[in-house]
């Protein structure tokens, strides 16, 4: 498996509107997209900084994973996402190395990416997301 770059850092927030205001007004970044990912029970806002993105995650359902995360740990870094060229191959390789997968198959994520999460029990306590851009030529 070859990671090409940090795709994004996911940050759980209670209030997307105020968090976007902070990133825009204080840090000087520009929110370029807001999207709801209903199957993940989140509303997201994206900022680009260099090659990496910041993804703010607001829960749309307290029973969703981000809602539970905020209830248990409060706002803050939720996950780190790495870009890979072949997500299915990466998942097969990781599974063969006994890495605990949350997603055994790629699924649709924000921005049209294919995504899969690795369990923090296998990744040093860090929820890890792998992302593949299906529109990128390999």
C-alpha positions as CSV (number, residue, x, y, z in Angstrom):
1,X,0.0,0.0,0.0
2,X,1.3,3.4,-0.9
3,X,-0.1,6.6,0.8
4,X,0.3,9.6,-1.4
5,X,-0.5,12.4,1.0
6,X,-2.7,13.4,3.9
7,X,-6.1,13.8,2.2
8,X,-7.7,15.6,5.1
9,X,-8.0,16.0,8.9
10,X,-11.5,15.5,10.2
11,X,-12.5,17.7,13.1
12,X,-15.8,17.1,15.1
13,X,-17.6,20.3,15.9
14,X,-20.9,21.0,17.7
15,X,-21.9,24.0,15.6
16,X,-20.7,24.0,11.9
17,X,-21.7,27.7,11.3
18,X,-19.5,29.0,14.2
19,X,-16.7,26.7,13.4
20,X,-16.7,27.8,9.7
21,X,-16.7,31.5,11.0
22,X,-13.6,30.8,13.1
23,X,-11.7,29.1,10.2
24,X,-12.6,31.9,7.8
25,X,-12.5,35.0,10.0
26,X,-9.6,34.1,12.4
27,X,-7.5,31.7,10.3
28,X,-8.2,33.3,7.0
29,X,-9.2,30.1,5.2
30,X,-12.1,29.9,2.7
31,X,-14.8,27.3,3.0
32,X,-15.1,25.9,-0.5
33,X,-17.9,23.3,0.1
34,X,-20.6,22.3,2.6
35,X,-22.2,18.9,2.1
36,X,-24.5,16.6,4.0
37,X,-23.5,12.9,4.0
38,X,-26.8,11.5,5.3
39,X,-25.7,7.8,5.6
40,X,-22.9,9.0,7.9
41,X,-25.2,11.4,9.8
42,X,-23.0,14.4,9.3
43,X,-22.8,17.8,7.7
44,X,-19.3,18.7,6.5
45,X,-17.5,21.9,5.6
46,X,-14.1,21.8,3.7
47,X,-11.1,24.1,3.7
48,X,-8.0,23.6,1.6
49,X,-4.6,24.4,3.0
50,X,-1.7,23.4,0.7
51,X,-2.3,19.8,-0.5
52,X,-4.3,19.0,2.7
53,X,-7.9,19.7,3.5
54,X,-9.6,20.3,6.8
55,X,-13.0,18.7,7.1
56,X,-15.3,20.0,9.8
57,X,-17.9,17.4,10.9
58,X,-21.2,18.4,12.5
59,X,-23.5,15.6,13.6
60,X,-27.0,15.5,12.2
61,X,-28.0,12.8,14.7
62,X,-26.8,12.3,18.2
63,X,-26.7,8.6,17.6
64,X,-24.3,8.9,14.7
65,X,-20.6,8.2,15.1
66,X,-19.7,12.0,15.3
67,X,-22.6,12.7,17.7
68,X,-21.4,9.9,20.0
69,X,-17.8,11.1,19.6
70,X,-18.7,14.6,20.7
71,X,-20.8,13.3,23.6
72,X,-17.9,11.1,24.9
73,X,-14.8,13.2,24.0
74,X,-16.1,16.7,23.1
75,X,-15.1,18.7,20.0
76,X,-11.7,18.0,18.4
77,X,-9.7,15.9,16.0
78,X,-11.9,13.0,15.0
79,X,-9.8,11.3,12.3
80,X,-6.9,11.6,9.8
81,X,-7.4,10.6,6.2
82,X,-4.8,9.4,3.8
83,X,-5.0,9.2,0.0
84,X,-4.4,5.9,-1.7
85,X,-4.5,5.0,-5.4
86,X,-6.3,1.7,-5.0
87,X,-8.5,1.5,-1.9
88,X,-9.7,-2.1,-2.5
89,X,-6.1,-3.4,-2.7
90,X,-5.1,-1.3,0.3
91,X,-7.9,-2.9,2.4
92,X,-7.0,-6.4,1.3
93,X,-3.3,-5.8,2.2
94,X,-4.3,-4.3,5.6
95,X,-6.6,-7.2,6.4
96,X,-3.9,-9.7,5.5
97,X,-1.8,-7.9,8.1
98,X,-4.5,-8.3,10.8
99,X,-5.5,-4.6,10.8
100,X,-9.1,-4.3,12.1
101,X,-11.2,-2.8,9.4
102,X,-14.4,-0.8,10.1
103,X,-15.2,-0.9,6.4
104,X,-14.2,-4.1,4.5
105,X,-15.3,-2.6,1.2
106,X,-15.0,1.0,0.0
107,X,-18.1,3.2,0.4
108,X,-19.1,6.6,-0.9
109,X,-17.9,9.6,1.2
110,X,-18.0,13.3,0.9
111,X,-16.7,15.0,-2.3
112,X,-17.4,11.9,-4.3
113,X,-14.4,10.0,-2.8
114,X,-14.4,6.3,-2.0
115,X,-13.6,5.8,1.6
116,X,-13.0,3.2,4.3
117,X,-12.1,3.5,8.0
118,X,-9.6,1.5,10.0
119,X,-10.4,0.8,13.7
120,X,-8.4,2.8,16.2
121,X,-7.6,-0.4,18.1
122,X,-5.3,-1.3,15.2
123,X,-3.9,2.1,14.5
124,X,-2.4,3.4,17.7
125,X,-5.7,4.9,18.9
126,X,-6.2,7.1,15.8
127,X,-9.4,6.7,13.7
128,X,-7.9,6.4,10.3
129,X,-9.7,6.9,7.0
130,X,-8.3,5.9,3.6
131,X,-9.6,7.8,0.5
132,X,-9.5,7.1,-3.2
133,X,-10.5,9.6,-5.8
134,X,-12.4,7.4,-8.4
135,X,-12.0,10.2,-11.0
136,X,-8.2,10.3,-10.7
137,X,-6.3,8.4,-13.4
138,X,-4.1,5.8,-11.9
